[in-house]
Amino acid sequence: MKKANALVSILVVLIIGAIGFGGLYILLSPKDVNVVPEPTATPTPEIEVTTTVKPTTMAEDTVEPSEVATTPIVDVTPPADWEMISNLTFLPYEVYRPRGWYYKYFSPTTLGMDPSKLPDASEYAGLLSISLLQSSTAWNDDYKSELIAGYTQSTQMIDGNEWTILDGKTKANEIFDSQFVKYGYVKVGGKEYVVKMVSSAADFGGHEAKFDILIATLRFK
């Protein structure tokens, strides 16, 4: 009986000791700390600002030719001091020249006239000249495109044919300085002609009126 009581006492002590040891273990064991992670900052995307600079384009100094109103010319009698060039029968027109002026036919298509004798070979065809154009683009390429902006333009009806008259200055080139010019352009029977007056003087040496007489008395065959 005493042995049984001793065993119970030992068992109780062991249980209490186990409970006490367990509680001590729990009390002294390290506890997990709840760590709240810092929020990761969302990177702000870099915005690349590109400044586009449009190149400044200088406006071309384009001057439209001014139009001049004119009166139709039906028939003009050549002045008394003008005479017909009658020995060049192959010409596709009848033409008059001021009396005393020299004239020369420059092959293949140009007749030149001048108060002074014309050289046999020269880029200068005379103060006045008449040319039969060889291509449909010659009027624009060889004449109009050579004018400095600001020239005047008029339309003249002469003997039933519509003439375009340009009055201005040419651009300087390797051969000539800028010169004063008058052009008369007409298309007759599918052929294109240009009458030209050129001079270094603004008044064409006092001969400007002769341009008007020439185109007014020119008769196409």
MDAnalysis code that builds the backbone (N, CA, C; Angstrom):
import MDAnalysis as mda
import numpy as np

u = mda.Universe.empty(663, n_residues=221, atom_resindex=np.repeat(np.arange(221), 3), trajectory=True)
u.add_TopologyAttr("name", ["N", "CA", "C"] * 221)
u.add_TopologyAttr("resid", np.arange(1, 222))
u.add_TopologyAttr("resname", ["MET", "LYS", "LYS", "ALA", "ASN", "ALA", "LEU", "VAL", "SER", "ILE", "LEU", "VAL", "VAL", "LEU", "ILE", "ILE", "GLY", "ALA", "ILE", "GLY", "PHE", "GLY", "GLY", "LEU", "TYR", "ILE", "LEU", "LEU", "SER", "PRO", "LYS", "ASP", "VAL", "ASN", "VAL", "VAL", "PRO", "GLU", "PRO", "THR", "ALA", "THR", "PRO", "THR", "PRO", "GLU", "ILE", "GLU", "VAL", "THR", "THR", "THR", "VAL", "LYS", "PRO", "THR", "THR", "MET", "ALA", "GLU", "ASP", "THR", "VAL", "GLU", "PRO", "SER", "GLU", "VAL", "ALA", "THR", "THR", "PRO", "ILE", "VAL", "ASP", "VAL", "THR", "PRO", "PRO", "ALA", "ASP", "TRP", "GLU", "MET", "ILE", "SER", "ASN", "LEU", "THR", "PHE", "LEU", "PRO", "TYR", "GLU", "VAL", "TYR", "ARG", "PRO", "ARG", "GLY", "TRP", "TYR", "TYR", "LYS", "TYR", "PHE", "SER", "PRO", "THR", "THR", "LEU", "GLY", "MET", "ASP", "PRO", "SER", "LYS", "LEU", "PRO", "ASP", "ALA", "SER", "GLU", "TYR", "ALA", "GLY", "LEU", "LEU", "SER", "ILE", "SER", "LEU", "LEU", "GLN", "SER", "SER", "THR", "ALA", "TRP", "ASN", "ASP", "ASP", "TYR", "LYS", "SER", "GLU", "LEU", "ILE", "ALA", "GLY", "TYR", "THR", "GLN", "SER", "THR", "GLN", "MET", "ILE", "ASP", "GLY", "ASN", "GLU", "TRP", "THR", "ILE", "LEU", "ASP", "GLY", "LYS", "THR", "LYS", "ALA", "ASN", "GLU", "ILE", "PHE", "ASP", "SER", "GLN", "PHE", "VAL", "LYS", "TYR", "GLY", "TYR", "VAL", "LYS", "VAL", "GLY", "GLY", "LYS", "GLU", "TYR", "VAL", "VAL", "LYS", "MET", "VAL", "SER", "SER", "ALA", "ALA", "ASP", "PHE", "GLY", "GLY", "HIS", "GLU", "ALA", "LYS", "PHE", "ASP", "ILE", "LEU", "ILE", "ALA", "THR", "LEU", "ARG", "PHE", "LYS"])
u.atoms.positions = np.array([
    [0.828, -1.200, 0.000],
    [0.000, 0.000, 0.000],
    [0.856, 1.240, 0.000],
    [1.883, 1.220, 0.811],
    [2.796, 2.356, 0.866],
    [3.530, 2.513, -0.460],
    [3.863, 1.381, -1.100],
    [4.558, 1.433, -2.397],
    [3.652, 2.054, -3.439],
    [2.388, 1.731, -3.403],
    [1.454, 2.290, -4.393],
    [1.343, 3.777, -4.212],
    [1.271, 4.221, -2.960],
    [1.168, 5.658, -2.742],
    [2.423, 6.385, -3.209],
    [3.555, 5.743, -2.982],
    [4.828, 6.353, -3.422],
    [4.866, 6.485, -4.936],
    [4.373, 5.456, -5.645],
    [4.370, 5.503, -7.122],
    [3.442, 6.606, -7.616],
    [2.294, 6.752, -6.947],
    [1.355, 7.804, -7.380],
    [1.971, 9.156, -7.168],
    [2.644, 9.302, -6.024],
    [3.286, 10.591, -5.737],
    [4.349, 10.915, -6.778],
    [5.134, 9.878, -7.126],
    [6.207, 10.103, -8.135],
    [5.584, 10.477, -9.484],
    [4.475, 9.794, -9.844],
    [3.820, 10.056, -11.122],
    [3.277, 11.479, -11.168],
    [2.680, 11.913, -10.021],
    [2.133, 13.277, -9.965],
    [3.245, 14.295, -10.122],
    [4.371, 14.002, -9.424],
    [5.511, 14.941, -9.512],
    [6.008, 15.025, -10.954],
    [6.071, 13.842, -11.590],
    [6.563, 13.847, -12.993],
    [5.632, 14.634, -13.919],
    [4.322, 14.448, -13.672],
    [3.356, 15.163, -14.538],
    [3.472, 16.656, -14.334],
    [3.521, 17.042, -13.017],
    [3.635, 18.473, -12.734],
    [4.936, 19.015, -13.299],
    [5.991, 18.236, -13.197],
    [7.277, 18.691, -13.739],
    [7.239, 18.837, -15.252],
    [6.552, 17.853, -15.888],
    [6.442, 17.936, -17.356],
    [5.656, 19.169, -17.783],
    [4.548, 19.408, -16.985],
    [3.741, 20.592, -17.328],
    [4.551, 21.858, -17.112],
    [5.270, 21.866, -15.984],
    [6.066, 23.072, -15.707],
    [7.170, 23.274, -16.738],
    [7.812, 22.185, -17.143],
    [8.896, 22.296, -18.139],
    [8.356, 22.762, -19.484],
    [7.146, 22.204, -19.792],
    [6.526, 22.610, -21.076],
    [6.181, 24.077, -21.078],
    [5.618, 24.556, -19.934],
    [5.260, 25.976, -19.874],
    [6.480, 26.857, -19.941],
    [7.550, 26.395, -19.250],
    [8.787, 27.177, -19.298],
    [9.373, 27.240, -20.703],
    [9.245, 26.120, -21.390],
    [9.785, 26.069, -22.770],
    [9.043, 27.037, -23.679],
    [7.727, 26.994, -23.499],
    [6.905, 27.902, -24.349],
    [7.222, 29.344, -24.020],
    [7.401, 29.594, -22.691],
    [7.664, 30.967, -22.277],
    [8.994, 31.481, -22.794],
    [10.004, 30.627, -22.794],
    [11.356, 31.071, -23.167],
    [11.675, 30.916, -24.648],
    [10.865, 30.148, -25.381],
    [11.178, 29.947, -26.818],
    [10.955, 31.253, -27.590],
    [11.807, 31.552, -28.640],
    [11.662, 32.803, -29.413],
    [10.366, 32.825, -30.178],
    [9.707, 33.988, -30.111],
    [8.426, 34.132, -30.819],
    [8.672, 34.757, -32.186],
    [7.852, 34.316, -33.203],
    [7.925, 34.917, -34.552],
    [7.410, 36.343, -34.495],
    [8.169, 37.239, -35.066],
    [7.758, 38.642, -35.120],
    [7.083, 38.875, -36.463],
    [5.886, 39.449, -36.387],
    [5.163, 39.749, -37.626],
    [5.789, 40.968, -38.298],
    [6.573, 40.736, -39.360],
    [7.224, 41.843, -40.077],
    [6.393, 42.175, -41.298],
    [5.918, 43.383, -41.340],
    [5.151, 43.841, -42.531],
    [6.138, 44.415, -43.545],
    [6.275, 43.759, -44.657],
    [7.250, 44.264, -45.639],
    [6.871, 45.651, -46.126],
    [7.917, 46.460, -46.279],
    [7.671, 47.803, -46.824],
    [7.207, 47.680, -48.263],
    [6.240, 48.459, -48.587],
    [5.759, 48.379, -49.989],
    [6.852, 48.808, -50.958],
    [6.949, 48.020, -52.010],
    [7.937, 48.342, -53.050],
    [7.403, 49.475, -53.902],
    [8.191, 50.524, -54.004],
    [7.737, 51.695, -54.783],
    [7.693, 51.351, -56.266],
    [6.576, 51.664, -56.856],
    [6.451, 51.445, -58.304],
    [7.241, 52.515, -59.035],
    [8.217, 52.079, -59.855],
    [9.039, 53.090, -60.539],
    [8.207, 53.927, -61.498],
    [8.416, 55.206, -61.424],
    [7.718, 56.119, -62.335],
    [8.456, 56.142, -63.662],
    [7.787, 55.758, -64.708],
    [8.493, 55.742, -66.003],
    [8.928, 57.143, -66.410],
    [10.149, 57.202, -66.937],
    [10.646, 58.498, -67.402],
    [10.013, 58.821, -68.740],
    [9.495, 60.009, -68.836],
    [8.867, 60.446, -70.091],
    [9.865, 61.301, -70.845],
    [10.239, 60.812, -72.003],
    [11.199, 61.556, -72.808],
    [10.452, 62.569, -73.659],
    [10.760, 63.787, -73.427],
    [10.106, 64.866, -74.178],
    [10.986, 65.233, -75.352],
    [10.452, 65.000, -76.513],
    [11.196, 65.321, -77.721],
    [10.610, 66.574, -78.341],
    [11.418, 67.561, -78.495],
    [10.965, 68.817, -79.095],
    [11.311, 68.793, -80.572],
    [10.299, 68.810, -81.373],
    [10.516, 68.807, -82.811],
    [10.497, 70.233, -83.316],
    [11.565, 70.618, -83.906],
    [11.658, 71.981, -84.437],
    [11.524, 71.904, -85.938],
    [10.480, 72.486, -86.452],
    [10.297, 72.500, -87.900],
    [11.229, 73.514, -88.519],
    [11.926, 73.077, -89.574],
    [12.823, 74.043, -90.208],
    [12.053, 75.196, -90.801],
    [12.585, 76.361, -90.631],
    [11.946, 77.545, -91.189],
    [12.240, 77.615, -92.678],
    [11.201, 77.611, -93.445],
    [11.361, 77.669, -94.894],
    [11.141, 79.089, -95.349],
    [12.143, 79.624, -96.004],
    [12.007, 80.995, -96.507],
    [11.086, 80.985, -97.720],
    [10.123, 81.826, -97.681],
    [9.197, 81.895, -98.803],
    [9.914, 82.420, -100.034],
    [9.645, 81.753, -101.152],
    [10.279, 82.194, -102.385],
    [9.727, 83.558, -102.784],
    [10.613, 84.310, -103.295],
    [10.218, 85.644, -103.731],
    [9.605, 85.527, -105.117],
    [8.394, 84.993, -105.119],
    [7.719, 84.785, -106.392],
    [6.758, 85.940, -106.622],
    [6.964, 86.645, -107.685],
    [6.118, 87.785, -108.001],
    [5.379, 87.483, -109.293],
    [4.077, 87.426, -109.194],
    [3.291, 87.172, -110.387],
    [3.372, 88.379, -111.317],
    [3.496, 88.118, -112.631],
    [3.562, 89.246, -113.556],
    [2.269, 90.039, -113.534],
    [2.375, 91.334, -113.590],
    [1.184, 92.174, -113.599],
    [0.596, 92.214, -115.003],
    [-0.731, 92.136, -115.073],
    [-1.424, 92.132, -116.355],
    [-1.724, 93.556, -116.803],
    [-1.568, 93.781, -118.086],
    [-1.829, 95.101, -118.661],
    [-2.894, 94.950, -119.732],
    [-3.937, 95.735, -119.639],
    [-5.016, 95.673, -120.625],
    [-4.585, 96.368, -121.915],
    [-4.972, 95.774, -123.069],
    [-4.616, 96.359, -124.366],
    [-5.827, 96.358, -125.296],
    [-5.714, 97.081, -126.382],
    [-6.781, 97.176, -127.377],
    [-6.403, 96.363, -128.612],
    [-7.332, 95.546, -129.145],
    [-7.006, 94.742, -130.329],
    [-6.557, 95.600, -131.508],
    [-5.586, 95.068, -132.258],
    [-5.086, 95.745, -133.453],
    [-5.511, 94.928, -134.661],
    [-6.247, 95.537, -135.561],
    [-6.778, 94.811, -136.715],
    [-5.808, 94.888, -137.890],
    [-5.404, 96.070, -138.255],
    [-4.514, 96.222, -139.413],
    [-3.688, 97.487, -139.231],
    [-2.400, 97.366, -139.528],
    [-1.491, 98.497, -139.372],
    [-0.678, 98.646, -140.659],
    [-0.620, 99.852, -141.140],
    [0.222, 100.131, -142.309],
    [1.614, 100.479, -141.820],
    [2.657, 99.824, -142.356],
    [4.021, 100.127, -141.908],
    [4.353, 101.605, -142.097],
    [5.075, 102.197, -141.168],
    [5.481, 103.601, -141.330],
    [6.280, 103.798, -142.616],
    [6.300, 105.033, -143.094],
    [6.986, 105.328, -144.359],
    [8.477, 105.031, -144.302],
    [9.056, 105.118, -143.111],
    [10.491, 104.875, -143.016],
    [10.824, 103.421, -142.661],
    [9.854, 102.540, -142.893],
    [10.085, 101.107, -142.760],
    [9.959, 100.469, -144.140],
    [10.772, 99.447, -144.386],
    [10.719, 98.770, -145.683],
    [10.734, 97.254, -145.504],
    [10.094, 96.550, -146.440],
    [9.981, 95.104, -146.343],
    [11.315, 94.432, -146.649],
    [11.593, 93.342, -145.929],
    [12.739, 92.486, -146.250],
    [12.221, 91.482, -147.274],
    [12.542, 91.705, -148.501],
    [11.918, 90.937, -149.596],
    [12.810, 89.860, -150.192],
    [14.098, 89.854, -149.851],
    [14.984, 88.878, -150.483],
    [15.078, 87.549, -149.742],
    [14.488, 87.460, -148.581],
    [14.491, 86.194, -147.830],
    [13.129, 85.536, -148.009],
    [12.917, 84.981, -149.199],
    [11.596, 84.471, -149.566],
    [11.209, 83.199, -148.800],
    [12.168, 82.558, -148.171],
    [11.870, 81.314, -147.440],
    [11.244, 81.586, -146.065],
    [11.255, 82.819, -145.640],
    [10.694, 83.132, -144.328],
    [9.197, 82.831, -144.304],
    [8.666, 82.298, -143.188],
    [7.234, 81.976, -143.113],
    [6.374, 83.189, -142.764],
    [6.907, 84.374, -142.961],
    [6.179, 85.597, -142.649],
    [6.723, 86.740, -143.506],
    [5.920, 87.806, -143.604],
    [6.373, 89.047, -144.238],
    [6.749, 90.006, -143.117],
    [7.933, 90.584, -143.224],
    [8.428, 91.411, -142.133],
    [9.042, 92.707, -142.673],
    [8.856, 93.777, -141.911],
    [9.430, 95.080, -142.254],
    [10.527, 95.441, -141.255],
    [11.436, 96.294, -141.697],
    [12.522, 96.772, -140.832],
    [12.650, 98.290, -140.974],
    [13.179, 98.937, -139.953],
    [13.429, 100.377, -140.090],
    [14.458, 100.612, -141.218],
    [14.206, 101.596, -142.030],
    [15.130, 101.879, -143.136],
    [16.525, 102.196, -142.584],
    [17.525, 101.587, -143.184],
    [18.905, 101.803, -142.767],
    [19.401, 100.782, -141.751],
    [18.506, 99.976, -141.206],
    [18.922, 98.950, -140.249],
    [19.495, 97.743, -140.990],
    [20.485, 97.126, -140.369],
    [21.064, 95.902, -140.899],
    [20.212, 94.705, -140.455],
    [20.238, 93.666, -141.255],
    [19.540, 92.443, -140.864],
    [20.357, 91.239, -141.307],
    [20.180, 90.139, -140.608],
    [20.898, 88.905, -140.918],
    [20.063, 87.723, -140.455],
    [20.080, 86.670, -141.289],
    [19.380, 85.451, -140.908],
    [20.376, 84.493, -140.258],
    [20.104, 84.144, -139.015],
    [20.948, 83.217, -138.273],
    [20.296, 81.837, -138.327],
    [20.922, 80.928, -139.072],
    [20.375, 79.583, -139.198],
    [20.376, 78.894, -137.828],
    [19.334, 78.138, -137.492],
    [18.290, 77.704, -138.428],
    [16.995, 78.507, -138.387],
    [16.798, 79.397, -137.375],
    [15.431, 79.915, -137.235],
    [15.297, 81.385, -136.858],
    [16.386, 82.149, -136.811],
    [16.293, 83.510, -136.263],
    [16.699, 84.570, -137.277],
    [15.858, 85.591, -137.376],
    [16.172, 86.769, -138.181],
    [16.469, 87.911, -137.222],
    [17.663, 88.512, -137.360],
    [18.049, 89.606, -136.482],
    [18.132, 90.934, -137.202],
    [17.826, 92.033, -136.459],
    [17.898, 93.392, -137.017],
    [18.557, 94.312, -136.006],
    [19.374, 95.258, -136.513],
    [20.082, 96.141, -135.599],
    [20.526, 97.410, -136.338],
    [20.628, 98.539, -135.611],
    [21.133, 99.762, -136.267],
    [22.582, 99.609, -136.730],
    [23.330, 98.696, -136.101],
    [24.730, 98.463, -136.477],
    [24.861, 97.126, -137.201],
    [25.952, 96.977, -137.932],
    [26.169, 95.739, -138.680],
    [26.308, 94.565, -137.724],
    [25.631, 93.484, -138.058],
    [25.642, 92.306, -137.213],
    [26.806, 91.376, -137.569],
    [27.475, 90.799, -136.563],
    [28.575, 89.862, -136.841],
    [28.047, 88.564, -137.436],
    [28.925, 87.859, -138.103],
    [28.512, 86.595, -138.731],
    [28.180, 85.529, -137.694],
    [28.937, 85.492, -136.626],
    [28.698, 84.496, -135.575],
    [28.720, 85.201, -134.225],
    [27.582, 85.164, -133.547],
    [27.508, 85.855, -132.265],
    [26.288, 85.367, -131.494],
    [26.351, 85.489, -130.169],
    [25.194, 85.192, -129.339],
    [24.173, 86.329, -129.418],
    [24.615, 87.457, -129.927],
    [23.752, 88.618, -130.055],
    [23.142, 88.630, -131.449],
    [21.810, 88.538, -131.520],
    [21.128, 88.479, -132.813],
    [20.558, 89.819, -133.230],
    [20.864, 90.880, -132.473],
    [20.372, 92.195, -132.838],
    [19.439, 92.775, -131.793],
    [19.232, 94.079, -131.895],
    [18.313, 94.752, -130.978],
    [16.909, 94.170, -131.105],
    [16.530, 93.839, -132.332],
    [15.257, 93.175, -132.611],
    [15.531, 91.848, -133.309],
    [14.759, 90.832, -132.953],
    [14.909, 89.529, -133.625],
    [13.585, 88.790, -133.624],
    [13.458, 87.877, -134.589],
    [12.281, 87.014, -134.689],
    [12.787, 85.581, -134.761],
    [12.260, 84.716, -133.897],
    [12.704, 83.325, -133.877],
    [11.512, 82.384, -133.984],
    [11.678, 81.347, -134.776],
    [10.719, 80.244, -134.827],
    [11.196, 79.218, -133.803],
    [10.371, 78.956, -132.787],
    [10.788, 78.062, -131.706],
    [10.851, 76.616, -132.199],
    [11.841, 75.895, -131.699],
    [12.083, 74.528, -132.152],
    [11.451, 73.464, -131.261],
    [10.953, 73.856, -130.090],
    [10.298, 72.884, -129.211],
    [9.139, 73.555, -128.486],
    [8.219, 72.733, -128.013],
    [7.030, 73.260, -127.345],
    [7.336, 73.841, -125.969],
    [8.517, 73.537, -125.435],
    [8.879, 74.049, -124.105],
    [9.814, 75.253, -124.165],
    [10.233, 75.633, -125.365],
    [11.229, 76.695, -125.494],
    [10.740, 78.026, -124.922],
    [9.466, 78.335, -125.104],
    [8.939, 79.619, -124.620],
    [9.123, 79.732, -123.113],
    [8.785, 78.672, -122.391],
    [8.937, 78.698, -120.935],
    [10.390, 78.517, -120.500],
    [11.098, 77.582, -121.132],
    [12.456, 77.242, -120.698],
    [13.495, 78.286, -121.094],
    [13.369, 78.810, -122.309],
    [14.409, 79.703, -122.828],
    [14.088, 81.188, -122.703],
    [12.860, 81.518, -122.456],
    [12.483, 82.931, -122.401],
    [11.890, 83.325, -121.036],
    [10.729, 82.782, -120.706],
    [10.067, 83.187, -119.458],
    [10.908, 82.871, -118.224],
    [11.561, 81.714, -118.229],
    [12.335, 81.322, -117.039],
    [13.574, 82.186, -116.840],
    [13.982, 82.914, -117.868],
    [15.173, 83.759, -117.768],
    [14.862, 85.151, -117.230],
    [13.588, 85.430, -116.996],
    [13.204, 86.768, -116.523],
    [13.259, 86.857, -114.999],
    [13.684, 88.006, -114.516],
    [13.654, 88.281, -113.079],
    [12.205, 88.550, -112.682],
    [11.813, 88.074, -111.488],
    [10.448, 88.285, -111.009],
    [10.100, 89.766, -110.992],
    [8.845, 90.055, -111.362],
    [8.388, 91.434, -111.376],
    [8.115, 91.977, -112.768],
    [8.280, 91.136, -113.790],
    [8.027, 91.600, -115.146],
    [6.519, 91.789, -115.370],
    [6.188, 92.562, -116.400],
    [4.776, 92.770, -116.731],
    [4.378, 91.863, -117.888],
    [3.109, 91.518, -117.915],
    [2.597, 90.642, -118.974],
    [1.281, 91.199, -119.483],
    [1.123, 91.163, -120.793],
    [-0.130, 91.617, -121.386],
    [-0.468, 90.723, -122.562],
    [-1.721, 90.747, -122.950],
    [-2.192, 89.986, -124.115],
    [-2.677, 90.961, -125.167],
    [-2.240, 90.734, -126.389],
    [-2.579, 91.662, -127.482],
    [-3.102, 90.872, -128.678],
    [-4.281, 91.237, -129.163],
    [-4.822, 90.627, -130.379],
    [-4.371, 91.455, -131.576],
    [-3.623, 90.831, -132.474],
    [-3.123, 91.519, -133.658],
    [-3.444, 90.684, -134.886],
    [-4.205, 91.240, -135.782],
    [-4.572, 90.564, -137.027],
    [-5.155, 89.174, -136.750],
    [-5.941, 89.057, -135.684],
    [-6.588, 87.796, -135.354],
    [-5.725, 86.816, -134.575],
    [-4.484, 87.169, -134.292],
    [-3.588, 86.298, -133.526],
    [-3.369, 86.861, -132.124],
    [-3.392, 85.986, -131.140],
    [-3.204, 86.422, -129.752],
    [-1.715, 86.411, -129.384],
    [-1.201, 87.569, -129.053],
    [0.190, 87.715, -128.642],
    [0.270, 87.858, -127.120],
    [1.290, 87.243, -126.538],
    [1.612, 87.454, -125.127],
    [2.857, 88.320, -125.071],
    [2.744, 89.474, -124.438],
    [3.854, 90.425, -124.384],
    [4.424, 90.458, -122.970],
    [5.713, 90.230, -122.837],
    [6.402, 90.305, -121.547],
    [7.421, 91.435, -121.594],
    [7.502, 92.175, -120.506],
    [8.416, 93.318, -120.423],
    [9.141, 93.254, -119.077],
    [10.469, 93.090, -119.097],
    [11.202, 92.982, -117.833],
    [12.702, 92.944, -118.035],
    [13.382, 92.248, -117.124],
    [14.839, 92.126, -117.182],
    [15.225, 90.652, -117.084],
    [16.304, 90.307, -117.776],
    [16.795, 88.936, -117.720],
    [17.763, 88.767, -116.555],
    [17.957, 87.522, -116.143],
    [18.963, 87.206, -115.143],
    [20.345, 87.257, -115.804],
    [21.352, 87.654, -115.045],
    [22.719, 87.656, -115.569],
    [23.178, 86.213, -115.770],
    [24.012, 85.983, -116.793],
    [24.572, 84.660, -117.019],
    [26.052, 84.784, -117.382],
    [26.642, 83.668, -117.861],
    [28.079, 83.672, -118.155],
    [28.440, 84.583, -119.318],
    [27.468, 84.859, -120.171],
    [27.755, 85.649, -121.381],
    [27.329, 87.105, -121.230],
    [26.131, 87.323, -120.686],
    [25.578, 88.673, -120.613],
    [25.245, 89.060, -119.168],
    [25.354, 90.362, -118.903],
    [24.816, 90.894, -117.657],
    [23.297, 90.952, -117.778],
    [22.627, 91.276, -116.691],
    [21.185, 91.437, -116.741],
    [20.830, 92.526, -117.751],
    [19.849, 92.232, -118.622],
    [19.473, 93.175, -119.667],
    [17.965, 93.397, -119.699],
    [17.585, 94.534, -120.246],
    [16.176, 94.847, -120.426],
    [15.676, 94.140, -121.685],
    [14.492, 93.531, -121.581],
    [13.956, 92.804, -122.731],
    [12.457, 93.027, -122.863],
    [11.996, 92.864, -124.104],
    [10.571, 92.753, -124.399],
    [10.416, 91.524, -125.266],
    [9.464, 90.675, -124.905],
    [9.182, 89.466, -125.678],
    [7.754, 89.533, -126.200],
    [7.581, 89.085, -127.430],
    [6.249, 88.910, -127.984],
    [6.119, 87.470, -128.449],
    [5.197, 86.732, -127.850],
    [5.023, 85.312, -128.182],
    [3.686, 85.114, -128.878],
    [3.694, 84.335, -129.991],
    [2.468, 84.051, -130.714],
    [2.553, 82.646, -131.305],
    [1.398, 82.017, -131.372],
    [1.312, 80.687, -131.985],
    [0.395, 80.774, -133.190],
    [0.944, 80.418, -134.344],
    [0.192, 80.524, -135.604],
    [0.336, 79.218, -136.372],
    [-0.801, 78.593, -136.699],
    [-0.754, 77.364, -137.489],
    [0.092, 76.266, -136.856],
    [0.071, 76.170, -135.546],
    [0.831, 75.131, -134.860],
    [2.292, 75.468, -134.647],
    [2.752, 76.615, -135.165],
    [4.139, 77.036, -134.981],
    [4.202, 78.201, -133.988],
    [5.267, 78.225, -133.213],
    [5.421, 79.250, -132.177],
    [6.573, 80.197, -132.540],
    [6.309, 81.488, -132.373],
    [7.300, 82.509, -132.712],
    [7.509, 83.437, -131.514],
    [8.722, 83.960, -131.418],
    [9.023, 84.959, -130.398],
    [9.734, 86.137, -131.049],
    [9.178, 87.325, -130.856],
    [9.855, 88.563, -131.247],
    [10.533, 89.100, -129.994],
    [11.786, 89.465, -130.112],
    [12.570, 89.875, -128.942],
    [13.239, 91.218, -129.185],
    [13.186, 92.080, -128.165],
    [13.963, 93.317, -128.156],
    [14.818, 93.299, -126.907],
    [16.108, 93.552, -127.043],
    [17.026, 93.456, -125.905],
    [17.996, 94.625, -125.925],
    [18.284, 95.144, -124.733],
    [19.202, 96.275, -124.624],
    [19.691, 96.395, -123.186],
    [20.849, 97.017, -123.041],
    [21.351, 97.304, -121.694],
    [20.710, 98.566, -121.125],
    [19.973, 99.303, -121.977],
    [19.320, 100.541, -121.557],
    [17.828, 100.307, -121.349],
    [17.278, 100.939, -120.332],
    [15.859, 100.751, -120.006],
    [14.945, 101.235, -121.131],
    [15.379, 102.246, -121.896],
    [14.542, 102.768, -122.988],
    [14.921, 102.146, -124.326],
    [15.749, 101.096, -124.271],
    [16.171, 100.396, -125.487],
    [16.803, 101.344, -126.509],
    [17.561, 102.261, -125.970],
    [18.257, 103.201, -126.851],
    [17.320, 104.097, -127.634],
    [16.121, 104.317, -127.105],
    [15.152, 105.160, -127.803],
    [14.392, 104.421, -128.892],
    [14.534, 103.105, -128.971],
    [13.908, 102.334, -130.055],
    [12.720, 101.489, -129.598],
    [12.248, 101.674, -128.368],
    [11.227, 100.781, -127.834],
    [9.973, 100.734, -128.692],
    [9.575, 101.852, -129.268],
    [8.357, 101.889, -130.089],
    [8.467, 100.976, -131.311],
    [9.680, 100.689, -131.738],
    [9.877, 99.836, -132.925],
    [9.436, 98.395, -132.654],
    [9.467, 97.965, -131.398],
    [8.980, 96.631, -131.059],
    [7.493, 96.522, -131.402],
    [6.730, 97.519, -130.990],
    [5.288, 97.511, -131.250],
    [4.992, 97.561, -132.741],
    [5.771, 98.346, -133.481],
    [5.564, 98.446, -134.936],
    [5.867, 97.102, -135.592],
    [6.943, 96.440, -135.143],
    [7.335, 95.170, -135.762],
    [6.255, 94.109, -135.604],
    [5.736, 93.917, -134.376],
    [4.741, 92.860, -134.196],
    [3.393, 93.242, -134.825],
    [3.125, 94.554, -134.934],
    [1.854, 94.984, -135.523],
    [1.839, 94.833, -137.041],
    [3.018, 94.868, -137.657],
    [3.078, 94.790, -139.134],
    [3.533, 93.415, -139.619],
    [3.849, 92.508, -138.711],
    [4.305, 91.172, -139.087],
    [3.113, 90.369, -139.608],
    [3.275, 89.802, -140.784],
    [2.181, 89.026, -141.389],
    [2.681, 87.632, -141.701],
    [1.961, 86.629, -141.152],
    [2.356, 85.240, -141.347],
    [1.730, 84.686, -142.625],
    [2.517, 83.887, -143.320],
    [2.064, 83.335, -144.599],
    [1.177, 82.102, -144.387],
])
